[in-house]
């Protein structure tokens, strides 16, 4: 190499200033004879030599045979033309980029080549990987029946199909590769989009979101429902997204294809998952949606039949195991349902259906199926069953109530002459007479019978009571004071009373009776074993579940009275009948069976609800809901005694014995009585001479017409005749608008002598 063609010190200085020695990539300079005239440490290390050893070596000796010819060819071209050459090649599993720069010597000829060698293996592999992914998936992506994209973790588009291109691109030939997907969405949706992408990338979950997409690069946006999932290829994360235009189809979805992405979308929407179990290898596969259905964290265990069964509540597991064994043994369809506990601790119902899959030889090799969350369906079915049971119970109680009311009516008619004749006999005899004593005992027995009828009428909701605004707290204290003396010391009493609970509108004696009956039942359930009687009072607003169970309840304040015992509990058959009259599980000497039926009647008459919770061997709780009311009524004023007044009275009753005793009683008082069994004949009598009577006393329930109907008919002929109505069974519907027919008083059978006298005198006096 001559002096003029040598690599000058100036050129060396320029090379060093360019970062020659400090560059991490191999850099070297060769002359026309291929000798290395200068190199950096990275070049020497590449070939396992010291820097001073590398200087002067012919570079062709260092090159592998597989790349020597190509590299020499490019170098010769640079020497010959003086043009820069940049090329890539592959050697020993690595990719290299060579940048060859011609360098003029002192004679202005190209005597040297300045060569930089860059290892681009990682970059090249990334490019090849992306190209490979694009090449492999492009045909499948293009076949997808909707917009489909593949993006990298930075959000840039790697590949897309023509559907997507037609929606996004401004022009038909526009290349969308490398575009940042964030630029395609409405700015108001960026926050949601970022949140979804982060969750997909970090947790591997599938996400679906409704987003606004810029159409054809313009200012308009369209709504799309976009489902995105993470895939991993060669340890590289990519995101695949499919979209559905929901701008046009707001209420219906396009028919889903059989693509994997859309199938997952269906499973997510329907709260379902798919599974597969091989009988040959025992290997199981679960779709991503299975994990939350089983109450498991995704990937927390390996998919297997054992882990599937472990997710089932223990009490349901045997039936599922039996169904699985039977399906495998008979190669038949698998059907079962069971309960699991989700990640929040809530119990959920799952339904599973699986079908056997056979190989070419007809042998069942695996089962595939679907699991569906049917919790809501089960809840609706349970509520429907409860409602049907409650309706049947209500209808049965209503029938029994009507029967009880009819019996009470007849019983009161029988008691009326018994009590009436006994009272008149006592009037005519001195108190020291033996017969007076007998008659007195008859009246006492009649009064006891009257009280029994009172309970029957309360059960049938036919008994009218005096109500007022009352505080239940005091009634509870009074009832427990009375009960404490009769409750064994083995039973403790606990109270949880909300003193701020507001009043209810009711008859205090009725509420007292309710508390006594329920507490008595409670301590009798614990009489042999001992336990705890708990009474609680609070003010609540019924929730949705309770309102669905009892539609008569409203979402407004109610008093909640709860009475709990720790006795033996009740089975469902007993619970269905506990409110029926005369039904009891107690021994003969332990009650009449009327207590709970009376309680039910009382609570129902105040527009309340009684709910029972009980299972065999567990606590029993009666929950009573009564509407809160601040209503008050005027206090009762005792009427003054009115002197006897004689009058002409029309007496109507279809019961001959009642008619006889009433006529006898009223005649003794000096009244002129016309007694008639037929209301129709009584009406005819009034028509003939409307002014002949001062007072009408009539029974309510009669074959030809009711007492109210009779009063109404008579009113059209004689508007000022007062009416006293007698009844042994008062139906509230029939008593509406009584006053417009001049019905002044309502007397309940059996009627005592003094009550009848007071009523007649008061009515006649007010009509003078």
LODOKE-661869 format. One line per field, with one value per residue (C-alpha): residue number from 1; y, z, x. Coordinates in steps of 0.05 Angstrom, whole numbers, padded with zeros to 5 digits. Layout:
residues N
resi	[NUM,...]
py	[Y,...]
pz	[Z,...]
px	[X,...]
END
This chain:
residues 768
resi	[1,2,3,4,5,6,7,8,9,10,11,12,13,14,15,16,17,18,19,20,21,22,23,24,25,26,27,28,29,30,31,32,33,34,35,36,37,38,39,40,41,42,43,44,45,46,47,48,49,50,51,52,53,54,55,56,57,58,59,60,61,62,63,64,65,66,67,68,69,70,71,72,73,74,75,76,77,78,79,80,81,82,83,84,85,86,87,88,89,90,91,92,93,94,95,96,97,98,99,100,101,102,103,104,105,106,107,108,109,110,111,112,113,114,115,116,117,118,119,120,121,122,123,124,125,126,127,128,129,130,131,132,133,134,135,136,137,138,139,140,141,142,143,144,145,146,147,148,149,150,151,152,153,154,155,156,157,158,159,160,161,162,163,164,165,166,167,168,169,170,171,172,173,174,175,176,177,178,179,180,181,182,183,184,185,186,187,188,189,190,191,192,193,194,195,196,197,198,199,200,201,202,203,204,205,206,207,208,209,210,211,212,213,214,215,216,217,218,219,220,221,222,223,224,225,226,227,228,229,230,231,232,233,234,235,236,237,238,239,240,241,242,243,244,245,246,247,248,249,250,251,252,253,254,255,256,257,258,259,260,261,262,263,264,265,266,267,268,269,270,271,272,273,274,275,276,277,278,279,280,281,282,283,284,285,286,287,288,289,290,291,292,293,294,295,296,297,298,299,300,301,302,303,304,305,306,307,308,309,310,311,312,313,314,315,316,317,318,319,320,321,322,323,324,325,326,327,328,329,330,331,332,333,334,335,336,337,338,339,340,341,342,343,344,345,346,347,348,349,350,351,352,353,354,355,356,357,358,359,360,361,362,363,364,365,366,367,368,369,370,371,372,373,374,375,376,377,378,379,380,381,382,383,384,385,386,387,388,389,390,391,392,393,394,395,396,397,398,399,400,401,402,403,404,405,406,407,408,409,410,411,412,413,414,415,416,417,418,419,420,421,422,423,424,425,426,427,428,429,430,431,432,433,434,435,436,437,438,439,440,441,442,443,444,445,446,447,448,449,450,451,452,453,454,455,456,457,458,459,460,461,462,463,464,465,466,467,468,469,470,471,472,473,474,475,476,477,478,479,480,481,482,483,484,485,486,487,488,489,490,491,492,493,494,495,496,497,498,499,500,501,502,503,504,505,506,507,508,509,510,511,512,513,514,515,516,517,518,519,520,521,522,523,524,525,526,527,528,529,530,531,532,533,534,535,536,537,538,539,540,541,542,543,544,545,546,547,548,549,550,551,552,553,554,555,556,557,558,559,560,561,562,563,564,565,566,567,568,569,570,571,572,573,574,575,576,577,578,579,580,581,582,583,584,585,586,587,588,589,590,591,592,593,594,595,596,597,598,599,600,601,602,603,604,605,606,607,608,609,610,611,612,613,614,615,616,617,618,619,620,621,622,623,624,625,626,627,628,629,630,631,632,633,634,635,636,637,638,639,640,641,642,643,644,645,646,647,648,649,650,651,652,653,654,655,656,657,658,659,660,661,662,663,664,665,666,667,668,669,670,671,672,673,674,675,676,677,678,679,680,681,682,683,684,685,686,687,688,689,690,691,692,693,694,695,696,697,698,699,700,701,702,703,704,705,706,707,708,709,710,711,712,713,714,715,716,717,718,719,720,721,722,723,724,725,726,727,728,729,730,731,732,733,734,735,736,737,738,739,740,741,742,743,744,745,746,747,748,749,750,751,752,753,754,755,756,757,758,759,760,761,762,763,764,765,766,767,768]
py	[00000,00065,00126,00167,00112,00103,00113,00182,00205,00256,00200,00161,00223,00230,00157,00165,00228,00188,00141,00089,00056,00067,00037,-00029,-00054,-00081,-00028,-00039,-00007,-00048,-00030,-00055,-00117,-00135,-00122,-00093,-00026,-00005,-00036,-00025,-00070,-00097,-00123,-00158,-00189,-00215,-00258,-00275,-00234,-00177,-00111,-00109,-00180,-00161,-00104,-00128,-00193,-00205,-00199,-00254,-00304,-00287,-00295,-00359,-00394,-00385,-00309,-00295,-00289,-00244,-00196,-00193,-00179,-00119,-00093,-00097,-00059,-00003,00000,00002,00053,00093,00084,00065,-00006,-00029,-00103,-00159,-00231,-00291,-00330,-00381,-00367,-00291,-00235,-00178,-00111,-00085,-00012,-00002,00069,00085,00126,00165,00162,00218,00209,00221,00149,00100,00061,00042,00017,00038,-00020,-00023,-00090,-00090,-00152,-00144,-00213,-00191,-00138,-00186,-00240,-00191,-00171,-00243,-00261,-00207,-00225,-00298,-00282,-00239,-00292,-00348,-00311,-00265,-00315,-00333,-00259,-00243,-00299,-00269,-00244,-00177,-00126,-00161,-00135,-00158,-00106,-00108,-00089,-00016,-00012,-00011,-00048,-00110,-00137,-00128,-00155,-00118,-00108,-00067,-00032,-00010,00021,00057,00074,00141,00111,00042,00032,00063,00019,00016,-00023,00012,00060,00070,00044,00099,00148,00110,00118,00177,00215,00206,00131,00131,00122,00061,00033,00040,00006,-00053,-00062,-00061,-00115,-00158,-00152,-00161,-00212,-00249,-00239,-00226,-00158,-00130,-00056,-00010,00042,00098,00087,00140,00124,00128,00178,00232,00268,00218,00161,00096,00052,-00017,-00072,-00095,-00160,-00166,-00224,-00235,-00287,-00306,-00327,-00345,-00312,-00248,-00217,-00196,-00173,-00197,-00157,-00169,-00118,-00115,-00053,-00036,00031,-00004,-00064,-00035,-00088,-00149,-00178,-00204,-00279,-00303,-00343,-00403,-00364,-00373,-00300,-00295,-00360,-00332,-00271,-00315,-00352,-00287,-00258,-00321,-00335,-00402,-00441,-00501,-00562,-00625,-00688,-00745,-00815,-00841,-00791,-00762,-00694,-00638,-00571,-00512,-00449,-00383,-00373,-00438,-00411,-00357,-00403,-00453,-00398,-00406,-00357,-00368,-00415,-00429,-00504,-00552,-00567,-00637,-00677,-00677,-00602,-00595,-00639,-00602,-00537,-00567,-00558,-00624,-00639,-00637,-00675,-00747,-00736,-00706,-00763,-00813,-00778,-00776,-00850,-00869,-00829,-00860,-00930,-00925,-00877,-00833,-00758,-00726,-00679,-00651,-00588,-00568,-00510,-00475,-00417,-00360,-00317,-00269,-00325,-00327,-00394,-00402,-00457,-00488,-00532,-00579,-00617,-00662,-00708,-00768,-00764,-00828,-00844,-00879,-00946,-00923,-00920,-00862,-00826,-00762,-00719,-00647,-00601,-00534,-00507,-00452,-00407,-00417,-00380,-00328,-00382,-00422,-00360,-00346,-00419,-00419,-00354,-00383,-00446,-00405,-00361,-00421,-00453,-00389,-00380,-00452,-00440,-00374,-00407,-00463,-00414,-00372,-00434,-00454,-00383,-00381,-00448,-00423,-00360,-00401,-00446,-00385,-00356,-00419,-00427,-00356,-00366,-00427,-00389,-00331,-00369,-00406,-00341,-00304,-00355,-00364,-00288,-00282,-00340,-00307,-00242,-00279,-00318,-00295,-00305,-00357,-00402,-00467,-00457,-00387,-00420,-00469,-00413,-00373,-00432,-00436,-00363,-00374,-00434,-00393,-00337,-00387,-00413,-00341,-00330,-00392,-00364,-00299,-00335,-00369,-00303,-00272,-00328,-00317,-00241,-00229,-00201,-00125,-00094,-00026,-00001,00057,00082,00039,00029,-00044,-00036,-00031,-00089,-00133,-00115,-00131,-00197,-00220,-00200,-00246,-00302,-00302,-00334,-00393,-00403,-00454,-00428,-00472,-00423,-00355,-00294,-00244,-00178,-00133,-00076,-00014,00039,00088,00042,00081,00062,00016,00022,-00038,-00064,-00070,-00131,-00166,-00151,-00174,-00239,-00248,-00240,-00287,-00341,-00339,-00337,-00394,-00436,-00418,-00439,-00503,-00522,-00516,-00543,-00609,-00587,-00515,-00460,-00386,-00346,-00283,-00227,-00170,-00106,-00060,-00015,-00037,-00026,-00093,-00110,-00133,-00208,-00201,-00159,-00211,-00265,-00224,-00177,-00143,-00112,-00044,-00013,00032,00030,-00032,-00054,-00120,-00164,-00228,-00285,-00340,-00405,-00455,-00515,-00574,-00537,-00558,-00596,-00566,-00606,-00578,-00508,-00512,-00526,-00488,-00432,-00480,-00479,-00540,-00565,-00579,-00624,-00618,-00671,-00667,-00630,-00578,-00534,-00527,-00515,-00446,-00403,-00394,-00390,-00333,-00299,-00305,-00275,-00217,-00199,-00205,-00160,-00104,-00111,-00145,-00208,-00265,-00303,-00366,-00392,-00463,-00528,-00593,-00589,-00514,-00450,-00427,-00353,-00319,-00252,-00205,-00144,-00090,-00023,00037,00090,00155,00155,00166,00158,00192,00159,00119,00157,00119,00130,00153,00107,00124,00111,00054,00075,00032,00026,-00014,-00059,-00103,-00162,-00205,-00268,-00334,-00374,-00393,-00401,-00335,-00301,-00332,-00311,-00241,-00231,-00254,-00209,-00147,-00160,-00162,-00093,-00067,-00062,-00082,-00135,-00162,-00222,-00250,-00306,-00282,-00216,-00215,-00217,-00163,-00119,-00129,-00110,-00045,-00030,-00036,00010,00045,00086,00030,00013,00055,00009,-00049,-00103,-00153,-00209,-00199,-00267,-00295,-00339,-00291,-00228,-00200,-00153,-00097,-00110,-00110,-00044,-00015,-00036,-00010,00056,00070,00067,00093,00137,00154,00085,00067,-00002,-00047,-00102,-00168,-00217,-00278,-00269,-00199,-00195,-00129,-00123,-00126,-00072,-00016,00045,00020,00090,00108,00055,00081,00022,00055,-00003,-00069,-00122,-00186,-00251,-00278,-00213,-00203,-00176,-00112,-00098,-00104,-00058,-00005,-00007,-00002,00056,00094,00086,00106,00165,00191,00185,00225]
pz	[00000,-00023,00020,-00019,-00011,00063,00117,00142,00213,00196,00174,00238,00279,00243,00256,00331,00334,00304,00363,00329,00391,00438,00392,00416,00344,00306,00262,00218,00157,00100,00041,-00030,-00013,00041,00097,00161,00172,00232,00278,00344,00405,00389,00322,00355,00409,00355,00326,00393,00381,00413,00377,00358,00330,00285,00250,00185,00179,00112,00129,00080,00124,00182,00143,00144,00077,00077,00075,00046,-00027,-00014,00030,-00018,-00075,-00039,-00019,-00090,-00114,-00064,-00086,-00159,-00157,-00095,-00072,-00003,00006,00060,00060,00108,00114,00160,00192,00248,00272,00273,00228,00210,00176,00141,00126,00077,00066,00014,00041,-00006,00005,-00004,-00079,-00078,-00100,-00060,-00027,00038,00062,00129,00151,00209,00227,00268,00300,00282,00303,00354,00309,00250,00290,00312,00240,00217,00275,00257,00184,00202,00246,00191,00138,00179,00204,00146,00109,00172,00191,00121,00127,00192,00179,00212,00228,00258,00279,00309,00349,00390,00463,00444,00411,00339,00284,00260,00215,00198,00150,00094,00137,00186,00130,00097,00162,00182,00120,00083,00016,-00013,-00018,00050,00091,00164,00190,00248,00262,00337,00352,00405,00347,00320,00381,00408,00460,00512,00507,00517,00592,00586,00529,00568,00629,00588,00551,00616,00646,00583,00579,00653,00673,00608,00612,00554,00554,00516,00511,00471,00439,00387,00326,00276,00208,00146,00179,00182,00237,00245,00295,00298,00358,00358,00410,00411,00442,00455,00479,00492,00452,00460,00401,00413,00481,00449,00470,00417,00422,00375,00370,00335,00329,00318,00291,00345,00315,00266,00309,00377,00399,00363,00352,00285,00280,00314,00272,00297,00309,00376,00395,00383,00418,00480,00474,00476,00537,00574,00559,00579,00641,00613,00601,00561,00583,00555,00590,00558,00582,00555,00587,00641,00615,00623,00588,00614,00577,00609,00632,00674,00729,00757,00750,00795,00843,00827,00809,00737,00736,00811,00798,00740,00703,00725,00746,00818,00822,00788,00842,00897,00876,00889,00957,00997,01003,00927,00909,00915,00865,00814,00823,00813,00749,00722,00737,00704,00641,00633,00646,00597,00547,00554,00559,00625,00659,00729,00771,00835,00880,00886,00927,00885,00901,00940,00983,00951,00935,00861,00821,00759,00706,00665,00601,00569,00509,00493,00433,00397,00354,00286,00320,00357,00425,00471,00481,00514,00539,00519,00548,00574,00643,00654,00715,00731,00798,00775,00744,00809,00849,00805,00809,00885,00891,00845,00887,00951,00921,00897,00965,00998,00951,00965,01040,01035,00995,01046,01104,01069,01059,01131,01152,01114,01145,01214,01203,01182,01243,01288,01258,01274,01341,01361,01340,01385,01443,01437,01463,01515,01543,01535,01570,01626,01638,01639,01687,01733,01732,01756,01812,01877,01880,01936,01894,01870,01799,01799,01812,01756,01708,01730,01713,01645,01631,01652,01605,01549,01560,01554,01490,01467,01478,01437,01380,01389,01373,01313,01286,01298,01256,01201,01202,01217,01286,01291,01342,01371,01344,01362,01354,01404,01426,01423,01470,01532,01510,01503,01574,01602,01565,01587,01659,01658,01622,01666,01724,01681,01641,01672,01697,01646,01593,01590,01558,01516,01491,01436,01433,01390,01436,01378,01337,01321,01336,01298,01290,01324,01383,01441,01468,01400,01398,01470,01449,01390,01435,01489,01438,01402,01466,01496,01433,01438,01510,01500,01444,01495,01556,01559,01536,01559,01516,01499,01481,01443,01427,01382,01359,01304,01249,01179,01105,01070,01016,00945,00962,01018,00976,00921,00971,01002,00948,00999,01032,01008,01011,01069,01145,01182,01253,01255,01316,01317,01368,01366,01405,01406,01405,01358,01297,01246,01180,01117,01121,01190,01168,01112,01162,01226,01213,01201,01257,01303,01273,01328,01341,01416,01462,01474,01540,01511,01469,01422,01357,01350,01376,01311,01268,01312,01307,01231,01230,01274,01234,01168,01193,01205,01134,01163,01146,01189,01162,01194,01190,01216,01201,01239,01294,01286,01315,01298,01286,01274,01239,01243,01198,01215,01181,01220,01233,01270,01265,01329,01343,01393,01461,01478,01517,01564,01545,01599,01620,01581,01612,01582,01524,01497,01422,01365,01340,01277,01294,01236,01244,01206,01269,01305,01373,01368,01347,01405,01460,01431,01427,01498,01523,01487,01506,01580,01571,01548,01474,01421,01379,01309,01301,01231,01203,01131,01111,01047,01088,01134,01074,01050,01118,01117,01047,01071,01131,01132,01195,01241,01270,01309,01303,01259,01291,01240,01233,01182,01149,01124,01064,01025,01034,01082,01138,01102,01039,01079,01112,01044,01015,01075,01070,01003,01037,01106,01109,01183,01214,01254,01247,01295,01259,01295,01270,01290,01232,01209,01139,01129,01056,01073,01126,01080,01077,01134,01157,01091,01106,01177,01209,01275,01317,01304,01359,01361,01379,01430,01457,01532,01560,01587,01521,01482,01530,01526,01450,01441,01490,01460,01388,01406,01447,01390,01343,01385]
px	[00000,00032,00038,-00013,-00065,-00052,-00105,-00084,-00081,-00135,-00182,-00167,-00183,-00250,-00265,-00253,-00295,-00352,-00351,-00308,-00278,-00336,-00389,-00417,-00426,-00365,-00332,-00272,-00236,-00205,-00163,-00169,-00130,-00182,-00133,-00159,-00125,-00166,-00220,-00253,-00254,-00324,-00298,-00239,-00283,-00331,-00275,-00242,-00179,-00142,-00147,-00073,-00079,-00137,-00100,-00069,-00110,-00144,-00217,-00237,-00201,-00248,-00313,-00354,-00360,-00436,-00431,-00360,-00380,-00440,-00401,-00341,-00389,-00420,-00350,-00325,-00386,-00371,-00297,-00318,-00374,-00357,-00429,-00453,-00479,-00526,-00546,-00568,-00547,-00554,-00498,-00494,-00565,-00557,-00581,-00532,-00540,-00476,-00466,-00408,-00382,-00329,-00270,-00225,-00150,-00099,-00103,-00180,-00192,-00235,-00181,-00216,-00284,-00312,-00357,-00406,-00436,-00501,-00531,-00605,-00626,-00678,-00708,-00708,-00741,-00795,-00807,-00809,-00854,-00904,-00900,-00910,-00970,-00999,-00986,-01016,-01077,-01093,-01135,-01174,-01181,-01207,-01258,-01286,-01357,-01345,-01291,-01230,-01162,-01097,-01059,-00995,-00988,-00974,-01042,-01016,-01051,-01013,-01067,-01140,-01192,-01228,-01290,-01249,-01212,-01277,-01302,-01237,-01197,-01204,-01185,-01190,-01114,-01096,-01049,-01073,-01013,-00979,-01037,-01050,-01119,-01130,-01135,-01195,-01240,-01278,-01238,-01293,-01283,-01207,-01211,-01257,-01215,-01150,-01181,-01206,-01139,-01100,-01145,-01139,-01063,-01048,-01101,-01114,-01189,-01236,-01270,-01329,-01345,-01390,-01346,-01352,-01308,-01287,-01316,-01271,-01225,-01279,-01315,-01371,-01371,-01410,-01426,-01394,-01394,-01322,-01298,-01223,-01180,-01107,-01067,-00994,-00951,-00878,-00882,-00906,-00973,-01023,-01095,-01149,-01214,-01280,-01335,-01410,-01445,-01497,-01516,-01561,-01580,-01598,-01647,-01621,-01552,-01528,-01531,-01467,-01419,-01382,-01319,-01285,-01289,-01364,-01376,-01342,-01385,-01448,-01422,-01407,-01475,-01513,-01472,-01451,-01387,-01365,-01325,-01294,-01270,-01231,-01248,-01182,-01134,-01179,-01157,-01208,-01215,-01255,-01273,-01253,-01325,-01326,-01281,-01327,-01386,-01351,-01332,-01258,-01204,-01181,-01122,-01125,-01125,-01120,-01185,-01206,-01266,-01241,-01235,-01303,-01335,-01297,-01331,-01400,-01433,-01423,-01497,-01507,-01444,-01470,-01526,-01478,-01428,-01484,-01507,-01435,-01424,-01490,-01475,-01406,-01431,-01489,-01456,-01517,-01530,-01509,-01559,-01554,-01559,-01526,-01505,-01438,-01413,-01385,-01324,-01370,-01396,-01465,-01498,-01514,-01549,-01516,-01547,-01503,-01517,-01465,-01465,-01420,-01373,-01355,-01294,-01295,-01303,-01366,-01331,-01346,-01280,-01301,-01359,-01370,-01422,-01445,-01457,-01508,-01521,-01595,-01596,-01646,-01690,-01688,-01706,-01766,-01788,-01781,-01820,-01874,-01878,-01882,-01936,-01976,-01970,-01990,-02050,-02072,-02064,-02101,-02157,-02161,-02162,-02214,-02258,-02248,-02262,-02327,-02345,-02326,-02367,-02428,-02420,-02413,-02477,-02517,-02484,-02501,-02573,-02575,-02543,-02592,-02653,-02611,-02583,-02649,-02693,-02642,-02639,-02715,-02719,-02669,-02710,-02772,-02737,-02704,-02628,-02633,-02677,-02645,-02670,-02639,-02572,-02583,-02602,-02541,-02496,-02530,-02515,-02442,-02437,-02469,-02418,-02361,-02392,-02398,-02324,-02308,-02350,-02313,-02248,-02279,-02304,-02236,-02204,-02256,-02244,-02317,-02308,-02310,-02262,-02248,-02181,-02137,-02066,-02026,-01955,-01934,-01875,-01920,-01963,-01901,-01879,-01949,-01953,-01883,-01898,-01959,-01922,-01860,-01896,-01919,-01855,-01807,-01740,-01705,-01729,-01696,-01728,-01690,-01717,-01691,-01741,-01732,-01764,-01768,-01813,-01877,-01949,-01996,-02072,-02104,-02144,-02094,-02130,-02120,-02045,-02041,-02075,-02027,-01966,-01994,-02011,-01944,-01903,-01944,-01932,-01858,-01848,-01889,-01841,-01784,-01820,-01784,-01714,-01710,-01682,-01689,-01751,-01732,-01779,-01757,-01790,-01766,-01789,-01771,-01787,-01799,-01748,-01762,-01759,-01810,-01857,-01853,-01871,-01928,-01956,-02002,-01941,-01916,-01847,-01865,-01853,-01879,-01874,-01836,-01851,-01809,-01818,-01765,-01758,-01700,-01747,-01750,-01775,-01827,-01827,-01857,-01922,-01935,-01918,-01970,-02026,-02008,-02058,-02117,-02168,-02168,-02102,-02051,-01991,-02001,-02032,-02106,-02099,-02051,-02097,-02156,-02117,-02149,-02090,-02051,-02113,-02138,-02070,-02072,-02142,-02123,-02060,-02098,-02154,-02102,-02073,-02012,-01972,-01947,-01886,-01856,-01785,-01773,-01738,-01736,-01685,-01675,-01704,-01774,-01788,-01855,-01847,-01907,-01911,-01963,-01967,-01942,-01996,-02000,-02075,-02116,-02190,-02235,-02239,-02302,-02355,-02401,-02473,-02520,-02577,-02641,-02710,-02751,-02795,-02851,-02861,-02890,-02835,-02830,-02785,-02757,-02715,-02717,-02699,-02763,-02730,-02694,-02759,-02797,-02749,-02739,-02815,-02823,-02767,-02793,-02866,-02846,-02816,-02884,-02870,-02921,-02887,-02902,-02856,-02845,-02800,-02805,-02772,-02814,-02879,-02851,-02839,-02910,-02936,-02897,-02922,-02994,-02985,-02917,-02930,-02954,-02884,-02835,-02775,-02750,-02706,-02681,-02631,-02575,-02572,-02639,-02659,-02704,-02663,-02611,-02630,-02593,-02633,-02698,-02679,-02663,-02730,-02769,-02730,-02763,-02833,-02815,-02753,-02754,-02761,-02698,-02667,-02629,-02591,-02575,-02522,-02484,-02435,-02419,-02391,-02355,-02375,-02449,-02443,-02420,-02465,-02510,-02528,-02562,-02614,-02627,-02589,-02572,-02545,-02511,-02520,-02479,-02514,-02524,-02553,-02559,-02624,-02594,-02557,-02622,-02659,-02605,-02601,-02677,-02683,-02624,-02650,-02721,-02697,-02654,-02713,-02763]
END
